[in-house]
Amino acid sequence: MTPLKVEAPVFTWFWIGSFVVLIFLAGLMGYACLKNWLGLLIDDRGRFSLNHLQLLMWTLLVLSTLCAAFLVSGLDPESLRIPQELLILMGISVGSATLAGAVKSSKDLPGSTALVARRGMQVDRPDGTKAPIEPKISQVFLEEEGKQADAAINITKFQNFAFTIVAGLAYVVLTLRSHGFPVLPEQVLWLVGISHSGYIGGKIPNKS
């Protein structure tokens, strides 16, 4: 499927404008709900979530491309042709977020033996003191269970975080080069899928 292509400067400026507006609206929503401009990244445990980051990032990137393509087409929805690879990428992101959310929800149920970290919970610090957990951006790749919660890096989360950032940058470059919906290489989709699989697998075992 051939992606929509338009004159480079026109599409680029529409894409940048759409992205800025969507970023502002996302921040405004987070602030309105949680008094935090990054509130959309905070989960129901009161911690910054990698799931939320991934889903929000891909939503903003893809929606910016859709808005830009729609605007330069003269508001003609029939001219939009979204590549199959992009739909697969969104499917991986949404599917991973759904599965990760299900795993987390199962550990939050009454009777669960999982020692999950929540906002306000007292945890041990390296200096031997205790301090309550508060939202911080580094939680997207820190442990979220057990005694090492917020004190050690979770390697599967860090790997998935790194792949997410690299894939996001690749998406931006390909979008601006193609001046429309990018056609992502199959290898990128495989890497993203494998990374998400490892991330979900790492969330399943309970950590003490």
C-alpha positions as CSV (number, residue, x, y, z in Angstrom):
1,M,0.0,0.0,0.0
2,T,1.4,3.4,-1.0
3,P,1.3,6.0,1.7
4,L,0.0,9.5,1.0
5,K,2.7,11.9,-0.2
6,V,2.5,15.7,-0.4
7,E,4.8,18.7,-0.7
8,A,7.5,18.4,2.0
9,P,7.3,21.8,3.7
10,V,3.5,21.8,3.9
11,F,3.3,18.3,5.4
12,T,6.2,19.0,7.8
13,W,4.7,22.1,9.2
14,F,1.2,20.6,9.6
15,W,2.8,17.6,11.3
16,I,4.8,19.7,13.8
17,G,1.8,21.9,14.5
18,S,-0.4,18.9,15.1
19,F,2.1,17.3,17.4
20,V,2.6,20.4,19.5
21,V,-1.1,20.9,19.8
22,L,-1.7,17.3,20.9
23,I,1.2,17.4,23.3
24,F,-0.3,20.5,24.9
25,L,-3.8,18.9,25.1
26,A,-2.3,15.8,26.7
27,G,-0.4,17.9,29.3
28,L,-3.5,20.0,30.0
29,M,-5.6,16.9,30.6
30,G,-2.9,15.4,32.9
31,Y,-2.8,18.7,34.9
32,A,-6.5,19.0,35.1
33,C,-6.9,15.5,36.5
34,L,-3.8,15.1,38.6
35,K,-2.3,18.6,38.9
36,N,0.7,17.2,36.9
37,W,1.6,18.1,33.3
38,L,2.7,14.5,32.9
39,G,-0.3,13.1,34.6
40,L,-1.3,10.9,31.7
41,L,1.8,8.9,32.4
42,I,0.8,8.1,36.0
43,D,-1.1,4.8,36.6
44,D,-3.6,3.8,39.2
45,R,-0.8,2.9,41.6
46,G,0.4,6.5,41.5
47,R,3.6,5.8,39.6
48,F,4.9,6.7,36.2
49,S,4.1,3.8,33.9
50,L,6.0,2.5,30.9
51,N,2.7,1.3,29.5
52,H,1.2,4.8,29.6
53,L,4.3,6.2,28.0
54,Q,4.3,3.8,25.1
55,L,0.7,4.1,24.4
56,L,0.7,7.9,24.7
57,M,3.8,8.3,22.5
58,W,2.5,6.2,19.7
59,T,-0.9,7.8,19.9
60,L,0.6,11.3,19.6
61,L,3.0,10.3,16.8
62,V,0.4,8.4,14.7
63,L,-2.4,10.9,15.3
64,S,-0.1,13.8,14.4
65,T,0.6,12.1,11.0
66,L,-3.1,11.4,10.5
67,C,-4.0,15.0,11.2
68,A,-1.3,16.4,9.0
69,A,-2.2,14.1,6.1
70,F,-5.9,15.0,6.5
71,L,-5.2,18.7,6.5
72,V,-3.0,18.6,3.4
73,S,-5.5,16.5,1.6
74,G,-8.0,19.3,1.8
75,L,-10.0,17.5,4.5
76,D,-10.7,14.5,2.2
77,P,-10.8,11.3,4.3
78,E,-11.0,9.1,1.2
79,S,-7.5,10.1,0.2
80,L,-6.0,8.7,3.4
81,R,-4.2,5.4,3.0
82,I,-2.7,4.1,6.2
83,P,0.1,1.5,5.7
84,Q,-0.5,-2.0,7.1
85,E,2.8,-1.9,9.0
86,L,1.6,1.1,10.9
87,L,-1.6,-0.7,11.9
88,I,0.5,-3.6,13.1
89,L,2.7,-1.3,15.2
90,M,-0.4,0.2,16.9
91,G,-1.7,-3.3,17.5
92,I,1.5,-4.3,19.2
93,S,1.4,-1.2,21.4
94,V,-2.2,-1.5,22.4
95,G,-2.0,-5.3,22.9
96,S,1.1,-5.0,25.1
97,A,-0.6,-2.3,27.2
98,T,-3.7,-4.4,27.6
99,L,-1.8,-7.5,28.6
100,A,0.5,-5.6,31.0
101,G,-2.5,-3.9,32.5
102,A,-4.2,-7.3,33.0
103,V,-1.1,-8.6,34.8
104,K,-0.9,-5.6,37.1
105,S,-4.7,-5.8,37.8
106,S,-4.4,-9.5,38.8
107,K,-1.7,-8.6,41.3
108,D,-3.8,-5.8,42.8
109,L,-6.7,-8.2,43.6
110,P,-7.4,-9.0,47.3
111,G,-5.4,-12.1,48.4
112,S,-2.6,-11.6,45.9
113,T,0.9,-12.3,47.3
114,A,2.5,-9.7,45.0
115,L,4.3,-6.9,46.9
116,V,3.4,-4.1,44.5
117,A,4.7,-0.5,45.0
118,R,2.2,2.3,45.3
119,R,2.4,6.0,45.9
120,G,2.9,6.7,49.6
121,M,4.3,3.2,50.4
122,Q,7.4,3.3,52.6
123,V,10.4,1.7,50.9
124,D,14.1,1.2,51.9
125,R,16.6,3.6,50.5
126,P,20.3,2.8,49.8
127,D,21.4,4.9,52.9
128,G,19.3,2.7,55.2
129,T,16.4,5.2,55.6
130,K,12.8,4.8,54.5
131,A,10.9,7.2,52.3
132,P,7.5,7.2,50.7
133,I,7.1,6.4,47.0
134,E,6.3,9.5,44.9
135,P,5.8,9.7,41.1
136,K,9.1,10.2,39.2
137,I,9.8,9.7,35.5
138,S,12.6,7.2,36.2
139,Q,9.9,4.7,37.3
140,V,9.3,3.8,33.7
141,F,12.3,1.5,33.9
142,L,12.6,0.9,37.7
143,E,11.3,-2.2,39.6
144,E,7.6,-1.9,40.6
145,E,7.4,-4.8,42.9
146,G,9.3,-6.3,45.9
147,K,11.8,-4.8,48.2
148,Q,13.8,-3.3,45.3
149,A,10.9,-1.2,44.1
150,D,12.0,2.2,42.9
151,A,15.6,1.3,44.0
152,A,16.8,-1.0,41.1
153,I,16.5,-1.0,37.3
154,N,14.2,-3.6,35.8
155,I,16.2,-4.8,32.8
156,T,13.2,-5.9,30.7
157,K,11.5,-2.5,31.3
158,F,14.8,-0.7,30.4
159,Q,15.2,-2.7,27.2
160,N,11.6,-2.1,26.2
161,F,12.0,1.6,27.1
162,A,15.1,1.9,24.9
163,F,13.5,0.1,22.0
164,T,10.4,2.4,22.3
165,I,12.5,5.5,22.1
166,V,14.6,4.3,19.2
167,A,11.5,3.1,17.3
168,G,9.8,6.4,18.0
169,L,12.7,8.4,16.6
170,A,12.8,6.1,13.6
171,Y,9.1,6.7,13.0
172,V,9.6,10.5,13.1
173,V,12.6,10.4,10.7
174,L,10.7,8.1,8.2
175,T,7.6,10.3,8.5
176,L,9.4,13.5,7.7
177,R,11.3,11.9,4.9
178,S,8.3,10.3,3.2
179,H,6.1,13.4,3.8
180,G,3.2,11.2,4.8
181,F,2.5,7.9,6.5
182,P,5.8,6.0,6.8
183,V,6.4,2.4,5.7
184,L,8.2,0.8,8.6
185,P,10.7,-1.9,7.9
186,E,9.5,-5.4,8.8
187,Q,12.6,-5.8,11.1
188,V,11.6,-2.9,13.2
189,L,8.2,-4.5,13.8
190,W,9.8,-7.8,14.8
191,L,12.2,-6.0,17.2
192,V,9.3,-4.0,18.8
193,G,7.2,-7.2,19.1
194,I,10.0,-9.2,20.7
195,S,10.8,-6.4,23.1
196,H,7.2,-6.1,24.2
197,S,7.0,-9.9,24.6
198,G,10.0,-9.9,26.9
199,Y,8.6,-7.0,28.8
200,I,5.2,-8.7,29.4
201,G,7.0,-11.9,30.4
202,G,9.1,-10.1,33.0
203,K,6.0,-8.7,34.6
204,I,4.3,-12.1,35.3
205,P,6.5,-13.5,38.2
206,N,5.9,-12.1,41.7
207,K,9.0,-10.4,43.2
208,S,9.7,-10.4,46.9
